[in-house]
Amino acid sequence: MQILAEHQKWLKGAGEGKRLVWSDLSNEEKANLYGANLDVADLCGANLCEANLRRADLCNANLRGAQYSILSVLSANWGKLPDALTLELMRWDALACGDEAMGVWSGGGACPFSNQPREFFFAEKADLWQPGPPTLNYVELFVALCEAAGVQQNRFGAKAPSPQQEGGEA
């Protein structure tokens, strides 16, 4: 976990430290980034193929050129989202627990995930709940979440910024 320790130093401005740009985290003990705060992290070109990103904060992170599983990224902690996207994720949750359990929860009952693991982490809004199937597939959901959270990615439907947008020379 040496790379990650050095990155934490860089983030805090302490010592030399390292950015995670082009880092290969594939051998970093499977890079357990569970719950890690990667807010504004520059993961450009990093190998995150076997990284555990479950509940990690990726808001405003740069994933351009990084290698990762979109399912792993979908398990990050997305926090507060626009209402339509929140409802979409709650409908994905309902695939695991059922519309009835979600209805009980939205009416003030027990959380359907209090005794079972969940796949998506975000700020739920019980008052938004409406039964129905999810409308986005995994790739569309990934793109929508990245856009809402300011995550830069160029893997699915997002254009890489021009050098001028990056602050470089034209």
Summary of the structure (lengths in Angstrom):
residues: 170
radius of gyration: 17.6
end to end distance: 37.3
largest distance: 57.1
contacts: 466
relative contact order: 0.13
helix: 34%
strand: 7%
